[in-house]
Every structure is written in structure tokens, then in C-alpha cells.
Amino acid sequence: MFSLFILLLQRLGIILVLAFLLVNVSFFRKLIAQKSLKAGIALIAIFTIFTIISNLTGVEITRNNSLVQAPFLTGLPQSDSIANTRTLVITVAGIIGGPLVGSVVGFLGGLHRVIQGNFSDYFYIVSSTLVGLVSGLLAKKLKHNTSYPSPGMSAALGLLAESLQMVFIGIFSGLALVKLIIIPMILLNSIGVSVFISILNAYLSNEQQLKAVQTHDVLNLTNRTLPYFRQGLNINSAQQACRIIRQYTNFDAVGITDRVNVLAHVGAGEDHHLAGQAVLTDLSKHVIASGTARFAYHQAEIGCPHAGCPLASAIVLPLIVNDKTIGALKMYFTKAERLTSVEENLAQGLASIFSSQLALGMAEEQSKLASDAEIKSLQAQINPHFFFNAINTVSALMRTNVDQARTALLQLSTFFRSSLQGVTETQIPLKQEKEHVNSYMSLEQTRFPDKYTVIYAIDAAPEVQVPPFCLQVLVENSVRHAFPNRRKGNIIKITVKQHPTALNIIVADNGIGIKKELLARLGQETITSSTGTGTALANLNRRLIGLYGNESHLQIKSSAAGTTIKIVIPNL
């Protein structure tokens, strides 16, 4: 029994080394995060290969319980048996992939064992399938958020799985074989499952911590680059931004271009990637022309014509404002192997944020040049208090839920991008305005979970044209004023209905209502009060009348049961 224990320990080492290598492959980590059929098939293929390796590296046990060592057991007599780590792999497949993946891997692993044994011991097909199914079902109940079961629970699952296998072996192969293999196989396979899952959990935990640190750095970085990108895309702003980006990241060089020339290049290669000169690399030219991101994993893919250029790998992303590529953000390494999925995700997020910052700068410039005072009043709707509250929420979430922090940051970007687009448009599609409301409410729900319920009742085409902010201003008005002391049960209903002659928009809430002395003045003038000024509603009312005439003015009804605001947009 001790000899079998040592031999199985060696086989376990092979599986755990393969497990360590597997967990370090980004493709595998992406698979376990997905819940698609394609990902499930890929996991089945990976773990089936592992089970076959376990069968091939097993220890042969003859009819008289002698141990036979061989590098690979491609086949064995029907009278002989194998001690191996197959159950370990099937159990892990169930824990990671769920009951479906576990049972299919178990079936295929058991089928290979039958073929390996010259089509004997068919019970392995049933027992292995059952092991995968049970492991998957139990692990599904024990899994917590993104973490898999603890080492102790994983070991318990391994023990249960191997015990189930021993029951079948005892029934169909006899108790003598069970007595020989039960202790080493249960012990080692339980430890193996625990170690395998511990490796995975440790890597995922480290990855989450890295994301938290990265998100914190991104917030600081974007805060410092904002003043420069708001100046627009020029040599001075690009130089300052590149220095800040390089300071907060581990890239060896950072560059920014417009559509023709290099505006800034800081770091390796700055002796020939000079500001004011034409873009050199083929990679950057392609990104600017196509408006799509490109990744270079070898020096040749960058396409720099300068002999001796030290840049070995690159991420080049378009800077897009109002659906037009105005330049490119370039990030380089001097060693190709340093470019990983972490850097790719970081760069893509930064490009999106910088594009929004540039859009903000362009919107501000347009505001300065525009003679239409209404555009300025629209721009004032970007509430600085809302912005700082959202940033504080993201900062708090980084300590508790990194994925939710990233989602909130993307929603904040969407909100401000929609706000900036609305500055220069008099009408936008209804679906765009709805997305603007959704991003706003998503951020509010992040700050105050379960406080608000938004109900849509839309009977109109998604492309129907409406004034920008017409829904968002009314919804924000309800959020800020309708529910001062209620944490739950706060309902905002948005109704949009297309009639033959007009589009009716109604936003209703079940809040405390509006005081009678304010009701007649609301939407007509600025009101001084402790909760607000009514400027947003007044601006919206003036825009509606200016666009569609007096019949489109805000119609406000309010009582102790709530407030209803109606807009009528005539068909033009």
C-alpha cells in the first residue's frame, strides 16, 4: 500500500504541475468566467485531455495485487486494474465547469478507461459520469461569488467523489482491490482536488487585488489628465498627458498622435518618434485609418522603419469623438512578453476615458464659441455634485467589489458621453435618451441599492426623435426631490406613447408631491429653495417651447400621492 501511495503521489505531481500551468493561461481564465456553450465545450475538451493523461499515467495492478510500473498504460489485460488520478480531474471539472461539464468529462474519461482496459469494467462509465454530476451540483451550491469552494470543502468533495468510485469498484471488482487502493487514492485525490482549487482561487484572488489597485490608479490618472485633455488634442496637452500615463503605468513608452502627426512620445524610442513629425509606424497608420484597436506582439508587427527601434510590442487604440477617429493612443514595451491581457484591458479602458475627456474639451470649446445661450444651459445640467458622488461611490466599491466598481465607472463614462452629445444636438433617438437615463439610474442604484424602481411603458419606435435630456431631467428631478426620507418603495414610471398627431411623454413618481405655492412657478422660472432651484425644469420647458411651440410646455400635476409631468411633442 505504501508503494502504491508513493507511485500515486508522483502521478498527482504531474497533474498539479499541469494545473498550475493551465491556471496561468489567460485563455483558460477567460473560459471559466464565461457561461456560454462554446466555453463549456472548450472546458470539456481541456479536462477530457487531463482525464486521459490520468488514465495513461496510472499504476497497473495485476490480478494478484502486484504493482506494475510503466511510463504510459495504453492498454492492459481485462483482469488487471489501474490506480490513477482520473476521479480527481473529473471532480475538478465538475467544480469549475458545473454539473454538465463534470458529467460529460466523467463519461468520456470513463469511456477511455473502458477502451484502455480492452473493453472491460463498463461500470467506470456510469461511476465517472456520476462523480462529475454530483461534484458539479454540490460545488454549485458551495460556490461564493467568483471564488470556488474553500480548500477544506474541495477536499471533502474529493473524498466524497473517490468514495463513490470505491463503492462501484467494490461491487464490480471485489473488496480485495478496494482494500489495497482505498486509502492512498482517497487521501491523494482529496488532497489533489484541494490543491488544484486552491491554486485557482489564489490566482483569481491575486487578479482581483491587481484590478483593485489598477482601478485606483486609473482614477488618479484620469483625474490628472482631465485638465490637459480638456484643452483639446495638441502638442502641449499630449506631452503632459503622456508623462502622466507613463508615471501611473508600467509601459516603457507612451505616445499620442492626431490623424497625421505625432503629438507626443515619452519613453523608449523618443529619439526618433518626434513630436510634430509624421506618424512613422504602419500599426498606428492602420488604427487611425480604420478606427479599430490593434495589438502587436512582435517588433515586426509594429512596422517602425527606424533601424534599431527598441519597441518590441505595442497597443494602439483610436481616440474617438462623436464617432470620428481624431488620433491614436499608443503604448509600448521593449520586451514582447510583457504585453498581457491585463495591459490590453487597461489600455482599452484608458482610451475610452480619454476619448470622453477630449469630447468634454471639444464640447466646452463649442460652448465658448456658440452664441446660442441654450447650449450653455444644457451644459450646466452636468451636475458636479453627481459627478463627485459617483466618483466617491466607485472609490468605495474598489475595496469591496472590484467588478461592480468597473461597471459603475463605465456607466459614468456612458452618462457623460451622452450628456456631451446632447449639448450639440436638438433631437436624438428615444433609445439614446433611454440609455442616458439607464446609466444615470445605474449609478444612483449603486449608491443606494434597492431604493428606486424605474418602470418603462414605451409604445413608440426606438428611433423616434426627442429632445436630449427630456427624460433624464424629469427622472433626476424625481430622484432628487420626490423621496426625501424613503429608502424603499420609490417608483418612477416612464410612459412614452406614439399617437397619430403627437408623441406623449409622461414621467410619474409616487413621492411626496410638490408644494402648491411652488407648483405654478415650477418650469417657468428659477426658484430659490432648500432642495434646488428648478433651473433644469425651466431650461427644459424653454427648449420644448422653442422647438415645438407652446403646446409642448411642461404639464405638471402633483399631490400628496406623487407628481406627474407630461410632455407633448407634435409630429413634424
N, C-alpha and C positions, 0 to 999 in steps of 0.2 A: 504493500500500500504506500510506503514511504517513497519507493522508487517511482511509482505512478505519480505521486504528488510532485516530485521534482521535475519529471518529464512534462507534466501539465503546466507547471509553473513556467517552464521555458516557452511553451505554446502561448500561454497567457501574455508573456512579454512581447511576443510577435504582434498579437492583436492590439495591445496597448500602444506600442510604437506606431502602428498604423493609425490608431485612433488619434494620437497626438498630431500626426502629420495631416490627417483628414480635417481636424478642427481648425488647423492653421490655413486651410484653403478657403479663400473668400467665396468661391462658388458654392461650397457646402454650407457655409453660414447663411448665404442668401436663400438656399433651398429650405432650410429648417425654419426660416422666418416667413416663408410663403405658405399659403393654404390652397394651392391650385392642384389640378390633376397632373399637370406637367411636372410640378415639383415632387408630387407623390411618386410618380413613375421613376423619376431620377433617384429618389431615396431608395426605392425598391431595388433598382439596379445596383446601387452602391453597396447596400447591405447584403444583397444576394451574393455579390462577389466576396464579401467578408465571410459569409457562411461557408462558401465553397472552400475558401482558404482554410477555415477552421476544420472542415472535414478532411482536407488534403494533408494538413499538418497534425492530425490526431495520432494517438498512440494505439497501435493494434493490440488487441487482447485475444489470445488463442483460446481454443475450447477448454484447455486445461489451465486457464488463467495465467499463462505466461505472457510477458510483455515483449513486443517486437518493435524495435526502433527502425524507422525508415524516414528519409528526408520528405517524401511525399507518398501518400497512400492513394494511388489512383484506382486501386481495386483490392478486394480482399475476399477470401473464401466466405461462403454463406454461413459457415459455422463460427466465424470469428466476429468479434465486436470491436468498437472504437470508443476510446475515451477522448473527448475533444471539447472545444470551446464554442460549439455551434449554438447551444442554448443561450450563452452569454450574448452573442451577436443578435440573435432573434429578440431577446428581451430588450436590448438597447434599441433595436429597430422599432419595437412597439412603443417604448418610452418617447422616442424622438418623433417618430412619424405617425403615431396613433394606431388604433386597432386594425385599420385596413392595411396599412403598410406592414405592421408587425405580422399579421396573419398571412399575407402574401409572401413575405420573406420567409416565414416559417414553412409554408407549403413548398416553396422552391428549394429551401435548404433541406427539408425532409425528403423531397423527391431526389435530390442529388445524393443524399445518403443511401437511399434505396438502390440507385444506379451503381453507386460505389461498391455496395455490398452484393453485387451480382444479382440484383432484383430480389433481395430478401428483406425481412424486417419492415414490411409495409406500414407497420404501426407508427414509424417515425414521421410519416407524412401527417397523420392525424395529431400526434402529440406535439410536433413542432408548430403546426398551424394553431393549435390550442394555446400553446405558450405565447405566441405572438399576439393572439387576440386578447388573452387575459392581461398580459403586460400592458398592452395599449389602453385597454379600458380602465385599469387601475391607475396607470400613470396620468391619464386624462383627468381623473378626479383629484390627484395629488399635486398636479402642476399648478404653480402660482405665478401669475403674470407671465413674464418672459423666462423665468427660472424653471428648471426641471426639478424633480424630487430631490430632496436632500441626500447626502451620501448614505445615511442610515436607512432611509426609505428605499433608496435604489438597491442597497444590499438586501433588504427584505424582499423586494420584488425578484431579485436574482435567486434568492433562496427558495421562494415560492415556485418560480419557474422551473428550477432544477429539480425540486421535489416532485412537481407534476410529471416531469420527464421520467423520474425514477419509478413512479407508480406504473407507468406504461412498461418500462424495462422489466420491472419485477413481474408483471403479469405475463408478458410475452417472451422474455428471455430467461427468467428464473431469478431467484433470490441470491444465488451464489454470486452472480455477476454484480448485483446491486451491492452486496456486502463489500466487494472489492473496490468499487468505484464511488460509492455514495459520499464518503467523507471528503476525499480530495476534490471531486467535481463540484459538490455543493459549496465547499469552502472557497475554492478558487474562482468559480464562476460568479459567486456572490460578490467577492472582493473585486473581480474584474468589472462587473456592472457598475459598482460603486465608483471605482476609479475612472472608468470611461465617462460617466455622467459628471463626475467632479471636474474632470478636465474641461468638459464642455461648459459647465456652469462658471468655472473660473475664467475662461476666456470671455464668455458673454458678460460677466461682471466687469472685467477689465475694460471691455469695449464700451460699456455703459458709462464707466467713470471717465474714459477718454472723451466720449461725446459730451459729458457734462462740462469738462474743462474746456473743450473746444467751443461749446456754445457760449460759455462765459467770455472766452477770448474774442469770439465773433461779435458779441455785444459791445465790448470795449473798442474793438477795431472799427465797427460801423459808426460808433459814436464819434470817434476821432476823425474818420474820413468824411463824415457828413458835411462839415463846413467847406471842404475843398471841392467835393463833387457838386455841391450846390452852386459853385461858381461856374459850372459847365466843364466841358472837356477841352482843356488847353494844356500847354506845356507846364505851366506852374502848378496847376491843381493836380495833374497826373504825377509829377515828380514827388510832390508831398504825399500823395496817396500811396504811391509805390513804396516809399520809405516806411510808411506806417504798416502796410500789408506785410512787408518783409520782416518787420520787427515782431509782429504777432504770429507769424507762421514760420515753418521750417524750410521754406523754399530757398534755393540758392540764388534765384534771380526772379524778379517780378517786372513785368512790362505792361504798358498801356499804349494803344495806338488809336488814331482815328481811322477813317476809311483809307487813308493814303500814306500817312507818315507815322513814324514812331514818335510818341509824345514823351515817353519816359521809359527808361530801362535801368534798374538798380540791381547790382549784384554781378554774378559771373557773366562775362560776355559784354559788359558795358563799354569795353574799349572799341567795339565795332557796331553794336546796336545803339546808335546815337540819336538823341532827340532831334527832331527836325528833319531827319533823313527819311527816305522812302522805306517802307516795310521790306525787310530782307527775306524772311523765311516763307517757303511755299505753304507751310502749315497755316500761318497767320493769314495769308492771302486767301486761302480756301475758306477759312472761317468767316472772314469779312464778306466774301462774295456770296457764300451760301447761307449765312446766319445760323449755322449749326455748330455745336461744340465738337472739338477734335482732341484726341489723346495720342501722343507719340511716346512709344515705349523704347524706341531706339533712336540714335542720333540721326540716322539716315532719314527717318520719317519727318524730322523737323525741317530739313531742307535748307539749312543755312549755307550760303555759298562761301562764307569766310573760312579759309583754311585754319585749322586749329581751334575752331569754336568749341568751348568746353561744355556746352549744353548737351546733355545726353537723353533727357526725357522731358516731356512738356505737356501742359494742359492749356489749351487755348479756347476761350469761350467768348461768344459775341456779347457786346453790350447793346441791349435793345431798348429803344424808347419809342413808344407809340407804334409798335410793330415794325420799326425800321432799325437796321443794324447801323449804329453810328461809330463803332470801333470794336476793339477787342481787348480782353484782359488775358495776359499771358503769364504763366507760372512755370518755372523750370527747375530741374535738378541736374546736377553734374554727374550723378550716378543713376543709371536707368532703373535699378532695382528699388530705389527709394520711392518710386511712384506707385502708390497703392490705392485701393478703393476709398480709404479714409480721406486722402488728399483730393481725390476726384470729387467726392461728395462735398467736401469743404469748398473747393473752388467753384462748383456749380452754385452753391448757396450764396457765396460772395458775389458772383456775377449777377445773380438775381437782385440782391440787395443794392449793389452799386448801380444797376440799371434804374432801380426805383429812386435812388438818390439823385441820379442825373435827371430823371424825369421831374423830380421835385424842383431841381435847379432851373430846368427849362420852363416849368410852369410859373415859377417865380419871376423869371425874366419876361415871360409873356405878360404876366400881371403888371409888371412895371411899364411895359410898352403899350398896353391896351388902354384905350380911352373909355371903354365900357365899364362903368363903376360896378355893374352887376357881377362881373367876373371876380372882382376883388371881394365882394361879399360872399361869393361862393367859396373862395379860397379860405375865408375866415371860418368855414364850417369844420375845417380840420382842427378839432379841439385839442389843444396842447395837454389839457388835463387827462383826456382819454389816452393820448399817446404815452404820457408818463405812467399812468396807471397800468397800461398794457405792458410796458417795459418792466415795471416792478413785478407784475404777475409772472412774466417769463423768468425773471431772475429768481423768484421764489420757487418756481417749478423745477428749476435746474437742480435743486437739492433733493427733490422728491420724485420727479417723474420727467426724465430727460426727453422721452419721445413726445410727451404732451407739451413740453416747452418748445420743441422744434415745430410742432403743429401750430402752436399759438404764434410763433414767430412768422411762419408762413402766412397765417391768417392776417397778421398785422401788415405784412407786405402787400397782400391782396387788397386789404382795406384802403391803404394809402394809394396804391396804384389806381384803384377805381376812383378814389377821390380826385386824383390828379387828372385823370382822363376826363372826368366830369367838368373840370374847370373850363376846358376849351370847347365843349360840346353843348348844344342847346337841347338835343334829344339823343337818347341812347336806347338800345333794345331793352325790353322789360326783363329779359333773363339776366342782363348785365346788372341792372339795378337790384334784382333779387340776390345775385351773388354778393353784391356790396352789402346788403342787409345781412346775409348769412355770415359773412366774415365779421361784421360788427357784433352780431349776436353770439357768434362762437367765442369771441374774446370776452364778452360780458359773462357768458356761461362759464368760462374758465375761471373768471374772478369770483363769480357767485353761482356755484353749481346748483342746478335744480331750482333756481329762483324764478326763471322766466320760462314760459311756454309760448312759442310762436306757431300760430296755425295759419296755413295758407289755403285760400279758397280761390283759385285762379281759373277763370274761364275766358282766356284770351290767348292769342298766339304769342309764343316766346319772343318773336321778333317785333311785336308792336312797339312803336316808339313812345317813350315817356320822357319827361324832363329828368335830368340827373338829380339825385338826392330826394326825389319826391317821396319815395318810401322810407329811405334811411332817416331823413329829418323827422318824419312823423313817428317812426319806431323809436328813435333816440329820445324824442320828446316824452313818449310814454315811459321809457326806461328811467329817465332822469326825474320825472315829476309825478308819475301816477301811483307809484308803490313805495312811499317813503318808509314805512315801518313793517312791511310784509316780506317774509323770506320765502314763502311758497304760495302756490295758487295764483300767481300773477300771469294772466293770459293776455296776449296781444294777437289779435286776429287781423290778417291782411286779406282783403277781398278785392279782386280785380275781375270785372265783368265787361265783356265787349257787347255793346248794344248797337243797333243799326246806325244810330246817329252819333254815338259818343262812347268813350271808354270811361267807366266809373271805377274809381279807386277809393277804397274805404279802409281806414286803419282804426280799429276799435280796441279799447282795453277795459278791464274790469277794475280800474283803480279807484282812487278816492274822489275823482272828479275835479273840476276847476271852479274856483270861487266865482260867484255871479258877477261881482264887481270887476273881475278881470276878463270875463268871457267875451264881452262886446269889444274889448280893445285888443284881444289876442289875435295876432296875424295882421293887425292894422298898423301897429306902432311898437316901438321899443318900450318895454315895461320894466320898471325898477322893482325887483322883489328879492326876497332872501334866497329863492331857489333858481333864479335865472332872469334873463332879460327879454326872452321871446324874440330875439333877433333872428334866429333861424327860421321860425314860422313866418315872420314878417318878410324876410327875403324870399322865401319860397312863394308866398302869396303874391308878391310883386312880380316874380318871374312868371308865374302862371297867367296873371292878367296881361303881362306884356306879350306873352307868346300866343295866347288863345282868346283873350278878351275877358270882360268882366264876368261872364257866365262860368269861368273856371276858377273863381276865387275859392278860398278855403271855406268849407261849410262845417262849422264846429258845433256839436251838441254835447252837453255834459250834465251829469247828475251825480248823486252820491254812489250810483251803481257803475260809473265809469264814463269814459269820454269816447266820442266817435267823431272822426274828421274825414270829410268826403271831398274828393277832387273829381271834377267832370272835365274830361279832355275831349272836345268835339272832333269828329272825323274830318280831317282837312282834305 
